[in-house]
């Protein structure tokens, strides 16, 4: 019998849409930093520790809808 497969959510950026507005970093400062050009840098471990409602709020507030959550299988 195989062990159940767990899934985790990963916050992803659609780089074709992201303009580096920085709103996501302002809403999730412990999980998203900014590089020298103002684009987001995501710490996935820190995202996992954030309340789901806060992550969803950052996704919905992105002015160009460049953020999304995806599920990945984790064994």
C-alpha positions in Angstrom: 0.0 0.0 0.0 1.4 3.4 -1.0 1.6 6.4 1.2 -0.9 9.1 0.5 0.4 11.9 -1.7 0.2 15.3 -0.1 0.1 18.5 -2.1 1.5 21.9 -1.4 0.7 25.2 -3.0 3.4 27.3 -4.7 3.0 31.0 -5.3 4.1 31.6 -8.9 4.7 34.8 -10.9 3.7 35.1 -14.6 6.7 37.1 -15.7 5.0 38.0 -19.0 2.5 40.1 -16.9 4.5 41.3 -13.9 5.5 45.0 -14.1 7.1 45.2 -10.7 4.5 47.3 -9.0 5.5 45.9 -5.6 2.0 45.5 -4.1 2.6 41.8 -3.5 5.7 42.6 -1.5 3.9 45.3 0.5 1.1 42.9 1.3 3.4 39.9 2.2 6.6 41.5 3.3 7.8 38.4 5.2 7.4 36.2 2.1 8.1 38.4 -0.9 11.0 40.7 -1.3 12.1 42.8 -4.2 15.2 42.7 -6.4 17.2 45.7 -7.4 14.8 46.5 -10.3 11.7 46.2 -8.0 10.5 42.8 -9.2 9.3 40.3 -6.6 11.5 37.6 -5.1 9.4 34.9 -3.5 10.5 32.8 -0.4 8.2 29.8 -0.8 8.9 28.5 2.7 7.8 31.9 4.1 4.7 31.9 1.8 3.7 28.5 3.3 3.8 30.1 6.8 1.5 33.0 5.8 -2.3 32.8 6.5 -4.0 31.5 3.3 -6.3 34.6 3.3 -3.3 36.9 3.2 -1.8 35.1 0.2 -5.1 35.1 -1.6 -5.5 38.8 -0.9 -2.1 39.5 -2.4 -3.0 37.4 -5.5 -6.3 39.2 -6.0 -4.8 42.7 -5.4 -2.1 42.3 -8.1 -2.9 45.1 -10.6 -1.9 42.9 -13.6 -3.0 39.5 -12.2 0.5 38.1 -12.4 0.3 35.9 -9.3 -1.2 32.5 -9.0 -1.2 29.5 -6.6 -0.5 26.1 -8.1 -0.6 22.7 -6.4 2.3 20.4 -6.7 2.4 16.8 -5.5 4.7 16.2 -2.6 5.6 12.6 -1.7 
